[in-house]
């Protein structure tokens, strides 16, 4: 096999309680859709041909050094604890040390059933694979910590959901696939030795120098606070912030029912399975804090003095709202041209958001228009913008080159929901040109050419996507 991956696997060397050895299940006719050559180079991967790439990343051929496993974890799903989840349709091929010296996982999604599949087929269809490929790479281009997409491969096999769709496999790259749920499963079972082993491994991998379990908690709380503020600043809605989708690395993971808002509203929900709005845009900070409370609860189980640990963990989690607020202020301050915003600027930012919600202003285009001097065009009642603008201009008087800051901070183009749906529909029909166009344009989201300006347009009424769906 001429696909060379310089594996250096560490998770697979942990005891068998953490995973099940599981090879991917071969598919009928692997066909390469996309391969991320720059990312492959970063990972030290060498490949000779598209045919061989398709064989490996469909799961039909294991490269030398791979130790495929399905990882065990549990998790709270919409607030209810599920005692065992695990990789039901994914296999971790192994890990590499990239050219920056960082350890990264390489995982196949849609690679067939595992012991954790719960009677599922372990497969993925083309739509969710392309959605995750596009959105994860778009998030990376926006500077958001995220899993990456290395390859997308057609399987030549049908996948049966509410209809029959073409099957596909995604290769996902992550700093790791360790989640809050990875800790919860052992804490819930009372497997304290395994909980300690996982804690020590995670500290060594993600928080070297952290002072034990509470040091790890502080590290993860800070990373999650930064991540949530970044999401909010882009109008991004994750859609399914369960604890099994909350990474210890602080990366965004699982792009199932995710969406970027068009017109702004803090209560916006897209996920078809979020009937109560638990994971609405404006609820994301609160849910992140809730998830960290579950992480803290799991970590405490291994401590020699649980009450003292609970007191310390409570304080760490109670500090998280301030961390999010501080990160949110920095992000949104930059979006309106403030290089060093203070908490005195919060009313100015919140006033703009309130007026945007009342006027159905497009989130991405409004902030971009501030730098271009056309903000009022985004409002159904331009006078509402004019009233805010006077105060804003007074505040900008002491700033240096605020327009430059706003142009660097506010993207011109995002992965809009209607464009994603159009891309998926075209791909199912065999046309990958819209996918390739989105990948090209979203790679440089802070600039846009005249020929691609149509991708900045919000949806027409007939194009509005009211709900997004899980990829399972």
N, C-alpha and C positions, 0 to 999 in steps of 0.2 A: 504494500500500500504506500503510494507516494505522497499521501497527505501526512505531513509531519506536525505533530503537536507536542511541544516539550512539557509533558505532564510532570507535575511535582505534587502529588496528592497527599493531603494531610487529613482531611475529614474522614477519608476511608480507612485511616489507621486507628480511628477511635473504636471503642468496643462495638459489637454488633447491635447493642440496644439502640443505637442512634439511627440505624438505617437497615435496609434489606438489600443485599446484593441483587441486582436486577439489570439484565441486558435489555436494550431496546428491541422491539419486535420489528423485524424486517418488513418492508412495504413492497408493493408490486412493481411500480415503475417510478423510481426517484427522478425528479426533474428539477433542476436548479432554477429558482425564481430570482433570487438575489443573494449576493455574497458581499460582505462588508470588507473589502480589501484593506483599507487603512486600519481598521480594527484588527484584522487578522495579522497584519504586520506588527502592530503594537503587542500582540499576544505571542509573537514568535512563531506563528503558524505558516507553514510552507505547503503549497498545493500545486499540482501540475496541471490539472484539467478540471473543467466544470463537471464532467462525468464523475470523476473521483470525489470531488467536493460533495456532489449530490449523494453519492453512496454513503459517505461518512456521516453527513449531517441529516440524512434520513434515518440513520440508525442501521443501515444494512451492512456496514463494515466498521469494525472497531479498530481505531488506530492503535499502534503500539503504545503501551503505557496507560491506556484508559482503564479505569476501575469503576465501571458503572454501578451506581447505587440509587435507590429511591429513599429519600430522607423522611424520617418520622417527625411529626409535630402535631399539636392540637390547636385549639384557638376558639376565641369568642367570635361567633358569626352573628352580626346584628344584635349583639349583647347577650346571646345565649351560648353557653359553653358547650363545645363539641369535644369530647375527650380524646378522640383520635381522628386526625385528618391524614396528613402525609402527602407525598407526591403521588397522586393518583393517575397522572398522565404525563409524568416527567421523569427523566433519568439524568442524574449528574454524571457526566462522563469523567470528570476529574478537574484538576486545577492546574493553572500555570502561573509562573512568576513573569509578569509582563516587562516591557522594556523600561518601565519606570520603577521597577522593583516591587510592584504591588501584586499580591496574590489574588487571583480571580478565578471564579468558577466558570465552567462551560457546561451548560445544561441543554438537553433536548426536551422540548415541550410538544406533546402530541405523539409521543414515541411508543404508545401502546400501554396495555394494562400493567399494573403493579399490584402488590398485596394491599395497597391502600386505595384501590380504585372504587371500592364500594359498589361493585356490579357495573361500573362504567366501562366504556370501551377503551378508555385511555387515549383517545384520538382527538385531534383538533381539526376544524375545517378551515378553509382558506381565509375567510373573512377575518376572524379573530387573529390569525397569524399575521396577516398584512396590517391590521390595526395596530398590533403591538410593535411590529417592525417600524412602522411609520412614526407612531407617537413616541416610542422610547428614544428613537434617534432624534426626533424633533426636540424632545425635552433635553437631550444631551447638548444639542446645538444652542439651546436657550440657557445653558449653564446650570441646569437642575441636576442634582445627584440622582442617578437613575441606573437601572439595569440597561444593557445595550443589546442590540440585535446583530448577530454575526451572520446568520444565514436563514433563508426561507426556502423550503423544498416542497414541491408537490409530490404526493405519494402515488398517484394513479389509482387510488382507491376511493370509493364513496364513503362519506360520513353521514350517518342518519341522525338528524335532529328533528325539528318540526317539519323539515323537508329533507331532501337529499342534496348534499353539497360535496364539492371536491375536497379531498383531504390534503393536509399540509403539516409540516413539522417546522417549528421555529427553534433556532439555536439562540439561547439567551446567555449573556455574559453578566456576571454580577460580582461585586466585591466578596459576597458570600450569599448563601440562601438561608442563613440563620435568622430566625424570626422570633418575635415574642412567644409565639406558639411553640417554638422549639423548647423553650424553658418551661412553659406551662404544662406540657405533657408529663414531664418528670416530677414537677412539684405536685401536680394533682395525684399522681400515682404513689407519692411518697418515696420515690427512688432518689434519695438524697446523694448517694455516691455519684450517680450519673449527672445529677444537677450540678454538683461541684466540678465534675470533669468538664461539662459543657461550659461552665462559667470560666474556668481556667483557660480552656481552649479559646474562647471568644475574646477574653482579655488579651491574650497573646496575639491574636489575629487582628483585632479591631481597636483595642484601647491599651496598647502596651504602656506600662507605667501606672495604669489605674490601680487604686488602692482597694483591691478586693471587690466583692459584689456591689457595694455601695458606690465605689469609684466607677464601676461599669455603668451603673444606673445613671450617675451624673453625666457620663460621656454620652450615653444614648439619648437622654432627655435633651441635652443641648443640641445634638444632631437632628433630632426630630423637630425641635422648635424652629431651627433654621429651615428645615425642609418645608414645613407647613407654611411658614411665612413666604417662602419662594413660590409655592403653589398658589397661594392667595394672590400674590402680586401679578400672576399671569392669568387669573380667572380660571384656573384649572380645578376641576372637580374629580377626585379620585373615583368616587362612586361605591367603593366597597372596602372601607377602612377597618376590616376585621383584624384581630390580632395576629392571624396567620399571614396577613399581608403587610405587617409592620416589621421592617427589617432592623436588625441591630446595627447594620452598617450605616443607616441613615439614607439609603437609596430608595427611590420610588420603585415599587415592584407591582406587577399585575395590572395590566392595562385592559381589563375586561370592559366594564361599563363606564369607563372614564370619558370625560368630555371637557372641552374648553367652552366657556360661556360665550354667547353672542351678546345679546343685550343683557345688561347687568341687573341682577337682583340677588340679594344675599340668601334668599330661600331657594335658589335654583337647585333642582334635582333632575338628573337624567336617568339614573339607573332604574330599569324596569322592576327590579326586585326591592327597591327601597321605598316601600309603601308609606312609611311614616316620616320620611325626610331625615332620618338619622344622620345620613352622610351628605346632607345638603352643603353647598358651598360655605355658608356662614357658620356651619356647625363643625367644620374640620378642626379648628383649634381645640375645641372642647373634647372632641373624640380622640385627638392625639394625646391629650392629658389623661383621658380615661384609659387609653391603651397603656400608657406608661405606669398608671396605677396597677394594672394587671401584671405588668412586667415586674414591678416592685414586689408585689404579693408573691410571685413565683420565686424571686431571688431570696426573699426573707427566709424561706423554708430551710435553707442550708446554714443559717447563721447560729452561732452558739448562744447568743442572747436575742431571741426573736423580738422581745418587746423593745429593746434598745434599737435594734435594726429597724423595726416598724416606725419608731419615732423619727429616726434619721431619714428613712425612705419617704415618710410623709412630708417632711420638710423639703426634700429634693423635688418631689412632685408638686408641692404647693408653690415652689419657686418657678415652675414651668410657665404659667401664664405671663409672668413678667418677661421671661426670655422670649416668648413668642411675640409679645407686644413690642419689645425692643427691636427684634428682627423685622417685624411687620412695618414698623416706623421707618427703618432704614430703607427697606424695599420701596415702600410707597412714597417716602420722601423723595427718593431718586426719581420716581416716576413723574413727579411734578417739578423736578429741577432743583431739589434741595440736596446739596452734597452732605450736609451735616445737620439733619433735622433734629429738633428737640421735641419733647412731649407737648410743648406749647403749640406745635404744628398739627397735632392730631385732629383738633376741630376743623381745621382747613381741609384736611384730607377727607374726613368723614362727611363734611358738608358737600364736597364734590360727589362722593359716592351716593349720598342721599338724593341729590339732584339727578344723577345718572339713572338711578332706579326709577324715579318719578317720570323721567323723560324717555325711558326705554333706549338709553344710549348704549351703543355697542362698546363693550369693555375694552377690547384691544384697540379699536380704531379711535376711541375718544382719547386715550392716553397718548397714542401716537400723534394725534392731531394737535395736542398741546404744543409739541415742539415745532409743528408746521404752521401754527397760527390759525388753524381752522377748527378749533374746538367747538365753537358754537354750531357748526354744521351738523354735529352729531346729536343735537337736541331737538325734540319735537317742539319745544318752546325755547328758542334761542335766548330769550330774555333771562331764563333761569341760569344759563351759563354766564351771561354778561354780569349778573349780580355777583357771582362767585369770582369771576375773572378779575374784577377790580381789587378785591382783597388779595388775591393770588399775585397779581402784578406788583403790588406794594411789597409783599413778602420777598419776591424775587429780586428786588432792587439791590440787595447786598450780595447776591450770588454772582459767581463768575462763570460765564458760558453755560447757563442752565440748559439751553437748547441742545448743546452737545451731549450733556449728561442724559437728557431725555431720549435722544436718538439712540444712545447706547443701551438704554434701559428698557425702552418700550418696543417690542417687536412690531415689524410691519405686517408679518404674516404668521398665522398659527395653523395648526391642523384642525380646521373647522369641521364640525360634525357632518354637514351636508356634503362637503368635499370627500370626506372619508367614506360615506355611504356610496357616493357616485363611483369612487375608486374601487370599492369592493364589488359593486355590481358589474363594473367593467371587467374586473379580473375573473370573476366567476364565468363571464362570457368569453374569456380567453384573451382579453385586451389588457395588457399590463402597462400601457403608455401612461394612463393617469397616475398609477403607482410610481412609476419612474419620474414623472414630472414633480409629484409631491416630494419625493425624496430629494430631488435636485434643488427645489425652491426652499424647502424647510431646512436645508443644510446651512443657509445663510439668512436667518429669520429677521435680522435687523436691517436688511437692505432688500429691495425688490426692483426688478426691471419693469419697464413699461409693458413688455409683452406678457408678464406674469401678474400684472396688477389685478386681474380679475379674481385671483385667489385671495385677495384682501376683502372681497365683497361679502357682507353678511348674506344669509340665505333669503331668497324670496319667500313669500308666504307658503308657496307650494313646496319649497325645499326644506322647510323647518324640520329638524329632527327632534321629536318630542321625547323619545326614550332611547336609551342605549342598553345593550344586552350583554350578559356574561358570556364568556367565550367557551364555556364547557359544553 
